[in-house]
Structure formats: structure tokens, C-alpha cells
Amino acid sequence: MLLLFGWALSFADVTAVDAETVSKKIGASFHWFPVQKSFILVTEKDTAKFAVGIPYASVNGSTIDLTASPVLDDGHLWIAEEDVNKLFPPKSEATAAKAEPAKAEPAKATAAKDAAKTVTATKPKNETAGTREVKTIVIDPGHGGKDSGALGKNAQEKDIVLAVSKLLKKDLEKAGFNVKMTRDKDVFIELGQRANLANQWDGDLFISLHCNAIDASAERKKQIKGFHVYVLRAPESEEDKAIARRENKVATLYGEKNAKEELSPIEWFKLEARLEKYKQNSYMFTEEMLKAMDGGKIKRQAGGVGGAGFMVLVGALMPAVLFEIGFISNLEDEAYMMSKAGQEDIAARISKAVSTYKDAVHSYRETLGR
């Protein structure tokens, strides 16, 4: 069957249309993300996100049920025609009439209207994290109390990250930031509660500090070392999945409500829809972290950047990263992370990243006239 949009195919008794052709028809930009197998259609008013095999769409942050899941077939992305009409209804004649140019008005009346518009446009808005100036930083020292985290030959993860966090807090406060810590002593706090605290404090940036580790031979432990910055996104490697499972295991180990080591595809899709507005700023801060950490004693592990389903980041309604400072299973990394000089250096570099990120957000706001 040939449709107005071009090719069509039938799956599960539903007529489908080519998503890219649809985007041209409705005047939307089309963005395809092959790794996540998701795509976005962006019009002047709406942003609709779809994922292959998922019967939901995210429209302006709200989850909408679809008639059928999008399908990737023969290099084309297909979505149900019924869903297209529901999400992007054709403009009616009445709507078109409203859009017609208004009749000319007297100059004084027009000037008065323009002035009113100017007042409305400059009225202060209740901005969300990621779009406003960066002021409040939430530091999350991983693990704590009965949860020691990863164990090195001479140290525990919970102790190293707490020491670095305290130094980081001091550096950031000197730089003029309002700083909160999810824990400032050796106590256990559930993963979900950490994000809740960050939200209660209305944070602008959430940084969860950890130490990495591998369970391997002594020779292998000598080889694997370095820092890694993670954002909340669907994992692209088995290694990232494994690290997330290790960090998430504490929730299931101690019976935390709704705890899980991995997220399902549908959970990922719903989560990404909710956190879409913070993702870009999380990446922006990650870039600043890489710049600040480069040249330090602890080098990048692999590319230095990864993504996975870290439960501690899931509920944080703000730009957020999980920073694996180094490998506690590597004697060289462990010794540096245990030393006072090493901890001060790491804290100073993170503080520098926060400051340059703040400047970047400020510059971007200026380009928008805020």
C-alpha cells in the first residue's frame, strides 16, 4: 500500500510509515542514535523520542502509549501511521485561520502590545537545574558504614572517597559554591536516599565519588588502573554493565526497596525521557572533568568516559556524574588515593572542573540573553 508519506508496511495489522519521511512531511528535524536504537523528531513546539521495540514515546518529557512499537527494517525506521496522526495532528483549517496575519493596527496600539510582550519575556522564570546559574553542588561520597565498598590491599573505598569529598567541599566553598554532602562521616545511606537528598537541597550538580576495582590475578591488577567518569545512560559495553552492577549491588545486598542491579529496556526508555533535560549538561561537566584530570598522576582508564545504569544517579533531578577516582585494586592507584597529597590533588582537579563548568553554563546563558 502506497501512502502519502511514501513506503509503508504492515506489522501486527498496523499501517506503518517511514519515520524519516514523516519528519520531512511535518517539518521536523530527525535524529537517529544507532547505539541506543532510538530516534527523535523535533518540531518548533514538540520533541518526540522513540526507541525501537519500545511501545512508548516521550513527548516533551511525558510518556505516551503507542499503537505499536517502532521497527527497524531494511535500513528504515517505521512507526504506526496512527501514532503519527496522534502525536502530530494535521493543522485544521481553523488553526490555519488563526495563523493568518492579523490586520494592521494603529502604530500606538502596536507599540503598546510590543511593550507588553517585552515585559512578559523578561519576567523571571522558575528555572530548573541545568538551565540556571550553577550555585549548589551536592557531593556524594560512595558507600559508608556497613558498606565498605571495594577493598584494596591497604584501604577501603568508603574511607578514600570520604576523605577526598571533605577536601573537595572545602575547595568548592572557597570558590564561592554552596556545598552539600550526602554523608560527612562513616555512615550507611541507601542509594535512593542520596538522590532524594540532592533533590531536597535543589542541587545544580550531583557528583558521586567512588573507587574502581577488578577481581583478577595480581598481574592483571597491575595493568588495570586509571580514572573513569560515568553518566547515566544505557551501557555500551559489558565492562560498563559490570561496573554498574557492582556499584548497584549494595542496594540489593541490604534489601533496599525497589532495588535492582540492572534496568530493563522499557525502564531505560522511561528514565531517559524524564532525565533528557539534564543529559547534555552531564556531558558538559564530564568534558570539564577530563580536562581537569588530564596531566594528573592517575591517567584515564580506556577513554575515560562511560555510561551505565548507576542507581545512585537515577533519581537525581539535575546534571549528575559518577566518578571512579582510580582503581583501589591497583597498588599504584591505591597508594596515591590514600596519600594526603594525592587526595588534595584529586579534590583540586574536581573543583577546577566544577568552576569551569559553571563558567561554561554562564556563557551559554548569556548567548540566550538570560
C-alpha positions as CSV (number, residue, x, y, z in Angstrom):
1,M,0.0,0.0,0.0
2,L,1.5,3.4,-1.0
3,L,0.8,6.2,1.5
4,L,1.2,9.9,1.2
5,F,4.5,9.7,3.1
6,G,6.0,7.1,0.7
7,W,6.7,3.5,1.6
8,A,4.5,1.6,4.0
9,L,4.5,-1.8,5.6
10,S,2.0,-3.7,7.8
11,F,3.1,-5.2,11.1
12,A,0.6,-6.6,13.6
13,D,-2.3,-5.2,11.4
14,V,-1.0,-1.7,11.8
15,T,0.0,0.5,8.8
16,A,3.4,1.9,9.3
17,V,5.3,4.8,7.7
18,D,9.0,5.7,7.4
19,A,9.9,8.0,10.3
20,E,12.4,10.0,8.4
21,T,9.9,10.7,5.6
22,V,7.4,11.7,8.3
23,S,9.8,14.2,9.7
24,K,10.1,15.9,6.4
25,K,6.3,15.9,5.9
26,I,5.7,17.6,9.3
27,G,8.6,19.9,9.1
28,A,10.6,18.3,11.9
29,S,14.3,17.6,12.3
30,F,15.2,13.9,12.5
31,H,17.9,12.5,14.8
32,W,18.9,8.8,14.9
33,F,21.0,7.3,17.7
34,P,22.2,3.8,16.5
35,V,23.8,2.7,19.7
36,Q,20.7,3.3,21.8
37,K,18.4,2.4,18.8
38,S,16.4,5.5,19.4
39,F,15.4,8.5,17.4
40,I,13.9,11.9,17.9
41,L,11.6,14.1,15.9
42,V,11.8,17.8,16.8
43,T,9.3,20.4,15.7
44,E,9.0,24.1,16.8
45,K,6.7,23.1,19.7
46,D,7.3,19.4,20.3
47,T,10.1,16.9,20.9
48,A,9.1,13.3,20.5
49,K,11.5,10.5,21.3
50,F,11.1,6.9,20.2
51,A,13.0,3.7,20.7
52,V,13.0,0.5,18.5
53,G,10.9,-2.2,20.1
54,I,9.5,0.0,22.9
55,P,5.7,0.7,22.8
56,Y,6.1,4.2,24.3
57,A,7.1,7.6,23.1
58,S,8.3,10.5,25.2
59,V,6.7,13.8,24.1
60,N,8.0,16.9,25.9
61,G,9.0,14.7,28.8
62,S,5.7,12.9,29.1
63,T,5.3,9.2,28.3
64,I,2.7,8.3,25.7
65,D,1.5,4.8,24.8
66,L,1.9,3.9,21.2
67,T,-0.3,1.7,19.0
68,A,2.8,-0.3,18.0
69,S,6.5,-0.4,18.8
70,P,8.8,1.3,16.2
71,V,10.6,-1.2,13.9
72,L,14.0,-1.1,12.3
73,D,13.8,-2.9,8.9
74,D,16.0,-2.8,5.8
75,G,17.6,0.4,7.0
76,H,14.4,2.2,7.6
77,L,12.6,3.2,10.9
78,W,8.9,2.5,10.8
79,I,6.3,3.9,13.1
80,A,2.5,3.4,13.1
81,E,0.6,5.9,11.0
82,E,-2.0,6.1,13.7
83,D,0.7,7.2,16.2
84,V,2.0,9.9,13.8
85,N,-1.5,11.4,13.5
86,K,-2.0,11.2,17.3
87,L,1.3,12.9,18.2
88,F,1.5,15.3,15.2
89,P,-2.1,16.1,14.2
90,P,-2.6,17.8,10.9
91,K,-3.3,21.5,11.2
92,S,-7.1,22.2,10.8
93,E,-8.5,25.0,8.8
94,A,-9.4,26.7,12.0
95,T,-5.9,26.5,13.2
96,A,-4.6,27.8,9.8
97,A,-7.1,30.7,10.0
98,K,-5.8,31.6,13.4
99,A,-2.3,31.6,12.0
100,E,-3.2,34.1,9.3
101,P,-1.5,37.6,9.6
102,A,-3.6,40.0,11.7
103,K,-4.9,43.2,10.2
104,A,-2.8,46.2,10.5
105,E,-3.2,48.1,13.8
106,P,-2.6,51.8,14.6
107,A,1.1,52.5,15.4
108,K,0.3,53.4,19.1
109,A,-1.6,50.1,19.7
110,T,1.1,48.1,18.1
111,A,3.8,49.8,20.2
112,A,1.8,49.2,23.4
113,K,1.5,45.5,22.5
114,D,5.2,45.2,21.8
115,A,6.0,46.8,25.2
116,A,3.7,44.3,27.0
117,K,5.5,41.4,25.2
118,T,8.8,42.7,26.3
119,V,7.7,42.8,30.0
120,T,6.4,39.3,29.7
121,A,9.6,38.0,28.1
122,T,11.9,39.5,30.8
123,K,9.8,38.3,33.7
124,P,12.0,36.0,35.9
125,K,11.3,32.3,35.5
126,N,11.5,29.4,37.9
127,E,14.4,27.7,36.2
128,T,15.4,24.1,36.7
129,A,18.8,22.6,37.3
130,G,20.9,22.5,34.2
131,T,19.5,25.8,32.8
132,R,20.1,28.2,35.7
133,E,23.4,29.5,37.2
134,V,25.4,26.8,39.0
135,K,25.5,27.5,42.7
136,T,24.7,24.4,44.8
137,I,26.9,21.3,44.4
138,V,26.0,18.0,46.0
139,I,28.9,15.7,46.8
140,D,28.1,12.0,47.4
141,P,30.9,10.0,49.0
142,G,30.0,6.5,47.9
143,H,29.3,3.6,50.3
144,G,29.9,4.1,54.1
145,G,29.1,2.4,57.4
146,K,28.4,-1.3,57.0
147,D,29.1,-0.9,53.2
148,S,32.8,-0.7,52.8
149,G,32.8,-0.6,49.0
150,A,35.7,-2.1,47.2
151,L,38.7,-3.3,49.2
152,G,42.3,-2.6,48.3
153,K,45.4,-4.1,49.9
154,N,45.6,-1.3,52.4
155,A,42.4,0.7,52.2
156,Q,38.7,0.7,51.8
157,E,36.8,2.6,49.2
158,K,34.4,4.3,51.7
159,D,37.3,5.9,53.5
160,I,39.2,7.2,50.5
161,V,36.1,8.8,48.9
162,L,35.0,10.5,52.2
163,A,38.5,12.0,52.6
164,V,38.5,13.4,49.1
165,S,34.9,14.6,49.4
166,K,35.8,16.7,52.5
167,L,38.7,18.3,50.8
168,L,36.6,18.9,47.7
169,K,33.9,20.6,49.8
170,K,36.5,22.9,51.3
171,D,37.9,23.8,47.9
172,L,34.4,24.5,46.4
173,E,33.3,26.6,49.3
174,K,36.5,28.7,48.9
175,A,35.4,29.2,45.2
176,G,32.0,30.5,46.4
177,F,29.8,27.5,45.9
178,N,27.1,26.3,48.3
179,V,28.1,22.7,49.0
180,K,26.2,19.8,50.5
181,M,27.4,16.2,51.3
182,T,25.2,13.2,51.4
183,R,27.4,11.9,54.3
184,D,30.3,13.6,56.1
185,K,31.1,10.7,58.3
186,D,31.3,6.9,58.2
187,V,27.6,6.1,58.0
188,F,25.4,3.9,55.7
189,I,22.9,5.7,53.4
190,E,20.7,3.9,50.9
191,L,21.4,4.7,47.2
192,G,17.9,6.1,46.7
193,Q,18.1,8.4,49.6
194,R,21.3,10.0,48.3
195,A,19.5,11.3,45.2
196,N,16.5,12.3,47.3
197,L,18.8,14.5,49.5
198,A,20.2,16.1,46.4
199,N,16.7,17.0,45.2
200,Q,15.7,18.3,48.6
201,W,18.7,20.6,48.5
202,D,17.8,21.7,45.0
203,G,21.3,21.0,43.7
204,D,22.7,22.2,40.4
205,L,25.2,19.4,40.1
206,F,25.5,15.9,41.7
207,I,28.9,14.2,41.9
208,S,29.1,10.7,43.3
209,L,32.7,9.7,44.2
210,H,33.9,6.1,44.1
211,C,37.0,3.9,43.6
212,N,37.1,1.2,40.9
213,A,38.2,-2.4,41.3
214,I,38.6,-5.6,39.5
215,D,38.7,-9.2,40.7
216,A,41.6,-10.7,38.8
217,S,45.1,-12.0,39.0
218,A,47.9,-9.9,40.6
219,E,49.4,-9.4,37.2
220,R,46.1,-8.2,35.8
221,K,45.6,-5.8,38.7
222,K,49.0,-4.2,37.9
223,Q,47.8,-3.5,34.4
224,I,44.3,-2.1,35.1
225,K,44.4,1.4,36.6
226,G,43.1,4.9,35.9
227,F,40.1,7.2,36.4
228,H,36.7,7.0,34.7
229,V,33.8,9.4,34.6
230,Y,30.3,7.9,34.1
231,V,27.0,9.4,33.1
232,L,23.6,7.9,33.4
233,R,22.8,6.3,30.1
234,A,22.3,2.8,28.6
235,P,25.7,1.0,28.8
236,E,27.6,0.5,25.6
237,S,29.9,-2.3,26.8
238,E,29.9,-5.3,29.1
239,E,32.6,-3.7,31.2
240,D,30.3,-0.7,31.9
241,K,27.5,-3.0,32.8
242,A,29.7,-5.0,35.2
243,I,30.8,-1.8,37.0
244,A,27.2,-0.6,37.4
245,R,26.2,-4.0,38.8
246,R,29.0,-3.8,41.3
247,E,28.0,-0.3,42.4
248,N,24.3,-1.2,42.5
249,K,24.8,-4.4,44.4
250,V,24.7,-2.7,47.7
251,A,21.0,-1.8,47.2
252,T,20.0,-5.5,46.7
253,L,22.5,-6.7,49.3
254,Y,20.9,-4.6,52.1
255,G,17.3,-5.0,51.0
256,E,16.7,-1.5,49.7
257,K,13.1,-1.1,48.4
258,N,12.8,-1.3,44.6
259,A,16.5,-2.2,44.4
260,K,17.9,-3.8,41.2
261,E,21.3,-4.3,39.6
262,E,20.2,-3.5,36.1
263,L,17.4,-1.6,34.3
264,S,15.2,-3.2,31.6
265,P,14.9,-1.6,28.1
266,I,11.5,-0.1,29.0
267,E,12.8,1.3,32.3
268,W,15.7,2.8,30.4
269,F,13.4,4.5,27.9
270,K,11.1,6.0,30.5
271,L,14.1,7.1,32.6
272,E,15.8,8.8,29.6
273,A,12.6,10.6,28.8
274,R,12.5,12.0,32.3
275,L,16.2,13.0,32.5
276,E,16.6,14.2,28.9
277,K,16.8,17.8,30.0
278,Y,19.8,17.1,32.3
279,K,21.8,14.8,30.0
280,Q,23.6,17.5,27.9
281,N,24.9,19.3,30.9
282,S,26.1,16.0,32.4
283,Y,28.1,15.5,29.3
284,M,29.3,19.1,29.5
285,F,30.6,18.6,33.0
286,T,32.2,15.3,32.0
287,E,34.2,17.1,29.4
288,E,35.5,19.6,32.0
289,M,36.4,16.7,34.3
290,L,38.5,15.1,31.6
291,K,40.3,18.3,31.0
292,A,40.9,18.9,34.7
293,M,42.1,15.3,35.4
294,D,44.4,15.1,32.4
295,G,48.0,15.7,33.4
296,G,47.5,14.2,36.9
297,K,49.1,11.2,38.5
298,I,46.2,9.0,37.8
299,K,45.6,8.7,34.0
300,R,42.4,7.9,32.0
301,Q,41.3,4.3,32.1
302,A,40.4,3.5,28.5
303,G,38.7,6.6,27.0
304,G,37.9,8.0,30.5
305,V,34.2,8.2,29.8
306,G,31.4,5.7,30.1
307,G,27.7,5.3,30.7
308,A,25.6,2.8,32.7
309,G,22.6,2.4,34.9
310,F,24.0,3.6,38.3
311,M,21.1,3.6,40.7
312,V,22.6,6.4,42.7
313,L,22.2,8.7,39.7
314,V,18.7,7.5,38.7
315,G,16.7,9.8,41.0
316,A,18.9,12.9,40.8
317,L,16.9,15.6,39.0
318,M,19.9,17.6,37.9
319,P,23.1,17.1,35.9
320,A,25.0,14.2,37.5
321,V,28.1,12.0,37.2
322,L,29.7,9.1,39.0
323,F,33.4,9.5,39.2
324,E,35.6,6.4,39.7
325,I,38.8,8.2,41.0
326,G,41.1,5.3,40.3
327,F,41.5,1.5,40.9
328,I,41.8,0.6,44.5
329,S,42.8,-2.9,43.3
330,N,45.9,-1.4,41.7
331,L,48.7,-0.8,44.2
332,E,49.9,2.4,42.5
333,D,46.5,4.0,42.2
334,E,45.6,2.9,45.8
335,A,48.8,4.4,47.3
336,Y,48.1,7.8,45.6
337,M,44.5,7.9,46.6
338,M,45.5,7.1,50.2
339,S,48.1,9.8,50.4
340,K,47.3,13.3,51.6
341,A,49.0,14.9,48.6
342,G,47.1,12.6,46.2
343,Q,43.7,13.4,47.8
344,E,44.3,17.1,47.8
345,D,45.3,17.0,44.1
346,I,42.3,15.0,43.1
347,A,40.0,17.3,45.0
348,A,41.6,20.4,43.5
349,R,41.1,19.0,40.0
350,I,37.5,18.2,40.5
351,S,37.0,21.7,42.0
352,K,38.6,23.2,38.9
353,A,36.2,21.2,36.7
354,V,33.2,22.4,38.6
355,S,34.3,26.1,38.3
356,T,35.0,25.8,34.5
357,Y,31.6,24.0,34.1
358,K,29.9,26.9,36.0
359,D,31.6,29.4,33.6
360,A,30.5,27.3,30.6
361,V,26.9,27.3,31.8
362,H,27.1,31.1,32.4
363,S,28.4,31.8,28.9
364,Y,25.7,29.7,27.4
365,R,23.0,31.5,29.3
366,E,24.4,34.8,28.1
367,T,24.0,33.7,24.5
368,L,20.4,33.1,25.3
369,G,20.0,36.5,26.8
370,R,19.4,35.2,30.3
